[in-house]
Structure formats: structure tokens, C-alpha cells
Amino acid sequence: MKKLRIRSRIVVVALTVGLLLIGGAISYAQETETITITVRARAKPPMENWRGDNFLLAAEELNADLKTAGDPRRVEIELIQDNMEWGPFLSEFVLGYGAGEAPDIWLTGHEYIGAQAEAGRIIALSEMLKEFPTFNLIIDGLWNSTSYKGKIWGIPQDAEARPLYFNKALLKKLGWSNTEIAALPGKIEKGEFTLYDMLETAKEAAATGVVEIGNGFWTRPKNGPDFTAFYYAFGGETIDSFTGKLVFDRAAGLKYYKFFYDAAQTYGSMGCLGLDWSGAWHPGVSGSKVLFWIGGTWQWAEWAEKFLKEQGGESYMWENFGFGLIPAAEKGGKPNTLTHPMAFLISSQSKYPDLALALIAKVTNYGPNTRHAIASTHLGILKDQTEYKFYKGSRLLSETLYMLDYTTFMPNNPYWGPYSTITYEALAATVGGDFTPQEAVDFVVDGLQRELGDKVIIR
Amino acid sequence: MKRKKQSEEGGISPLSTFLKAKKWSFSRLQGRLAPYTFLAPALIVITLFFFIPLVIVFILSFTKLDITNFGILEWWRPANWSLDNYVKIFTNRFFPRILGNTLVYVALTLAFFNVGMALLIALITTHINRRVGFAFRALWLLPRITPVVVYIMMWKALAGPAPMGIINNYLLGPLGIGSGEYLLNTSPWVFVILVNGFIGASFGMILFSSAIEAIPKEYSTASKVDGATTWQTIRYIVLPMIKWPFLFVTTYQTLSLLTSFEQIMLLTDGGPGLYQTEVWALTAYHRALTSYFGNIQWGYGSAWAVVLVVIGIIMAIIYLRVFKFGELVQEPKIDRL
């Protein structure tokens, strides 16, 4: 009888505890609301995974903040990141928006801001930013890349330089001394080593068999931002600061196309257009078959991780590769490079833009940004980041940081896509010998006027 | 009279005839509706996924719908339609190159592989030991059943630069040919045709083989008795008797090649030089769906696709005339006796 009574008490206690737990859970669920924030990022695995992965850590921190502040909302992250091409990546966002399924946070190239802002698919952030002082850490100049029509539409996520790389071993074969090689970046910076000096060296390398014909100087194999830096080097402009319209400058364009025509037809270079990235381009430059080439700082990590790991990765590269700015067009001119910052944009379909921005604020800090910068060899975007203990650990980031002083950007214009397609087609035809430089300029002028009408200014 | 006879024989009389009839019953209605019920799913699928998209693509081809005005431009309004896209295509500086590439690609792949090689394999494998022939044909099916991305990766490995590239390393290198370049850069057309041809040949191979197997053995036996050579047997007995599959394979594969681009996209993406291996369907894809900076022009790309459809229809009509399709589908005269 006594045993029965004890059992009954245990059952009563267990039931009470159970009910309390269930009640507590229900009450907690009623008090808190879990919100899914979708983050869509383009990232090359494994180097660039921190672009999205940082949000997973940031969500925990934000939930702690929300709890402390008595805010019943909690966030969970739906992260989608892969290495999709830019064109399909853009289509996905636009069509996703059309279907009402745009992600809350879209991490993309800054040059899409103009078109998306005009279409109302992203929101202006200028006012909201004031609530998060961490955004003051971002280097002031980078905000230009995310501004459009006087408002800020995105938060810079990373930056990079696009240096002129050179192969030290091949220069030595050509008779250059270690001292001369070490002095090259400095000579480029002072404008003493120009683009045509580079072509002369490339021609000599091809003539003496140090490299094969076509391999003296390479650019990227397909359309992309790098070519714009060359157009700027010859005095070209892409945007009219007064009207905000795109600009094509005939005189600068002629010099620009003549340079690439000469490179391919006279100086034994530019055997690179149309190459498969991983099948031929990366093996070519990392396999010491090319003397000079334009690449990005992020490719340093790619070569070390994917192409030269067996040879010793970065230590092999420091021994064999060097880099400087893109040389000036003329003696004494200013060298340059181009930065293509990625930016976090918030969709106008996001129901909780405040939470999305709070998450972006969390990843815009020394720890998260440095993790991405080091793993992917992108440049930091924060003031004094070079003083941050862990950032200092990367030699490449430290040695290329000065390039930001010479950097240029692509314009945030909605019609940059057609502009870029037409100017690149002319370049590829020039390199292939289909167009003379003048024909290339005529083709561009005709194409831009036909495609964009009064949306472009021809000078 | 003829219709009544068909109905009596179990043929399908039109639903309208039934509705006009005086005596209705549920079971009779059910019987009359049954065939249409079976046809309905296919009709719905074709309408949803073929006719409606076709009409939309046709309308889009007259608009300037692109990534910059998506959601803004009311493309369905006739006020926003024009022939500008078609003018742009035919005045495009690279239009002759793209058209030429397409014709070369279709003609060479068709002649050497999709019909030529297919016929050759079918003839050989039906004239040797049956099991060996079957095994050989099964091998030729491998490119078709291999996922296209894997298949293209294999070809890239074959064409790779020395020392990684298999052809360079084990064939050209030992023979002292070339300097180990990436073969997709030096001979892109060879690979474009080989890659597509190896897949395409299997289709014709299967149809030709079965058609040859279906020819009564008596014919070839009789020809041998008459002293015909193997070539004469093929020329005067086999080829005339596989005329129908020959027409079908040629027509079908021409249209298929005209619209195919996925292998080329994965292999060369139209390069290595500017539009060097770019075919019509690939241009439509590039213009409508992809470009580096997202210069995506759905309207313009649709116009390229519509012109391709027109080219395909013209080609089909030409084939039907050349092969005298009408005569081929006539009822066999022997059945009238």
C-alpha cells in the first residue's frame, strides 16, 4: 500500500514537471518568433566560404543581443552559396524577385547596384546605417562603390587589387638580376616602367624562347573588370560625373585598342583570350609558362591551394612570382589597379531589413572580415585593419595594401552590362586580328549608340 | 458511308456525332470520352510546356525585354513590339560567322558521324558475329548515356596540354607532333565535331541496325546466289530498303544538331577566338541567359531562337521534298492485292 502511494506521488511529480516543461516551451514559443533570414552569396570553395559562413556565427551573437534587449524575435540563417557565374547569379536574383522569392541579403558585385536600385529591388540604406556605428569602420573611399544617385545601397564586403604579376624565374632567364627584379614594382609605381616597356620585355622573352609566342603577356581569358583598368590607363572615362551617364572616349579608346592590337600582332602576347580558366589559364600562369599577367589578389590563394600545393604553395610562389601595379601608359604617368568590391545588398522583399542589416553589421568587423580576407587573399575593408593581429599574419595582404591608393572602380550604372559586352567584343576582335584599332572604335561607337542611344555619351 | 463503316469496325467516331444522336446513355458517353481522356494529359503537357512557351518566345522576340527593364517593361503590349531585334541580328557584324559556324557544324557532324559513322557501324556490326556486333554497338552507346558534364570533362582531359593531356602525352608527344599545346585552343573544331559526333552516331546506329536486321535474309541470299559482291548487296539491296530510317535520321539529326549547344558551351563556350566555335543556338543562349556582367537580353535572345526555328522548318521541308516523303508513307502496294 505504501509502495503504491510512493509510486502515485512519483507519477504526480513527473506529470507536474512534464506539464511545466511543455507549458514553458509553449510560453517560450509564444514569446519568441523565429525568423529565417536568407543569405545568398557567391563564393569559391573553400577559399571564400567565410563570405557566408560568417553569418552563421553572427546569428548566434544577434540572438543574444535580441534576447538581452527584450526583442522576441530570433534569427536563423538559410545560407546559399556557390561559385555560379555572374550572369546566372544576377538572373537568379532578378527572376527570384519576380517570383517573390528574393533572398534577404544578396552579396554581389557593386556594379549591379545601379540597375537593381532603379528597378526597386534593393533598398537604400543611408538612414539605417546610422544605427550601427561599426559601419564607420569601413574605409571611406569604398562607400563610393556602393553609392548611387546620392544614396548608399550596399555595404562593402571585401576589396582586392588586380596586380600585374611577373614570373621571376623567367625574368632571370631573360638576364635580369635579382636586384632588377626586386626593383620592378617600385619602377612601375614611379611610372618608369610603362605598359609598352612591359610589351618590349615580353617580345624579347618570346623571341629568345624564354616563353612561347603569345605567352609574353596575358590578361584574363574572358570579359571582366580588368580591361577597364587599361582603358583608364589610357585616359578613358566610363561615367560622366555630372549626368551619371556612361561615357566612351574615342581618343582613349583608340589608344586602348591599339595597345591590345600591338600586344597581339607585334609583341607576341595575348595568347590568352578564350582559354579555359582551369584547363589552360591557371595552369599556364601558375605553371611558369607566362612572363607577365594580370590577375587578382584572390587568385594568389587559388594558385597556392589548387595549382601549386605540391610544389610548396605560397613559399614556392614567393620565390617565383612577383607583383606590381598595372604600369602607366606613358613614362611618368600614374599606374593603376582596379578594385571590384563585393557588397551586401538588402532586398526590398525582405520583411525584416533591420535584422538583415544587424547581421551585416556583425560580419563587418575585424574578426569576421579578416577571416575572409586571409582565407581568400582579398584585401580588408576596415580602417586600421592592417594593425589587427591576425591580418598582419598575411604577407600578401600587407604587401599589396598600398595598391588601394591607386585603385579605380567600375561604374554603378544600370547599362554597364551592354557597354561592357560591346567594348569587350571589340577588344577580342582586335586581339584576334579581325579589327584594326580604328575599326574597333567604330564598332564600339556604333554598337553603343544603337544599343543604348542617349544613355551613353560618346566623346 | 465510310465513316459509318469505320464506326462499326470499332473506329472512333467524332464526339459531335454522338452528341447529335438521340439516344444518350452514360456508358456510351463514357466510351466516347475515353480516348480523349487518354489524350488529355499529353495535350495539357504540350500546351503548357511547348505551345505557350513558344508563343511567349515569339512575342518576346519583338520586345526589348532585358535585365534592366524586367518587371518594368510591359512586354505583352503590342505598343512595345518592334522588329528591332531582327534588324540587329541581320546587321550584326558577326552574324555571317555565326551562321557559317552553324552550317559547318551541322553539315560535318551529320555527314561524318550522325549519319555516316552511324551507317558504317550499323553495316559492319550487322555483317559480323551477332554477339560481337551487339557488344560493339553497346560500346558506342556509352557517350550517349554518360552525363554530359562528365563526358566533356573526359574530353578536356584528353585535349589537355602536356604533360597532363592524354592525347599530348601518349600520342602526339611520342610521335613528336606539336609542342604539347592545349588542343582545344589549337584545333577547337575537330573536338567540337568529335564530341558531338560520338554522341550522335549512336542514334542512327540503332535505327539503321534494326532496319538492316529487319530485311528478310532471302534478299541477300538471293543476291549472293546471283554473284553479287558485298558492296553490290549493300548498294542495291540494303540501302534502298533502309531509305525511310535514313530520311528520319538525317532530318531528325539535322534539327537536333541545329538546336544543340550544351556540349559546345561546356567544351569551348564558343571560343577560343571571338565567336570561333559559336553556333546559332549557343548565341541565343548567351544573349538570352548569360553574360559576364549579366547583360541578359531575353528579347534579343528570343529573336535568335525564333530565327533558328524558322531555319529548322525550312530544312525539314527541304528534306521532305528531297527524300519524297509522300511516296515513302504510301501504303505498300502489295497490301492492296
Interface residues (C-beta under 8 A of the other chain):
Chain A: E85 W86 G87 P88 F89 L90 S91 V94 L95 Y97 G98 E111 Y112 A115 E118 A119 R121 E212 K222 N223 G224 L273 G274 L275 D276 G279 A280 P283 P414 Y415 W416 G417 P418 S420 T421 Y424 E425 A428 A429 G432 D434 F443 R450
Chain B: I67 T68 N69 F70 G71 I72 K88 R93 F94 K156 G160 P161 M164 S179 Y182 L184 N185 T268 G271 P272 G273 L274 Q276 L289 T290 S291 Y292 F293 G294 N295 I296 Q297
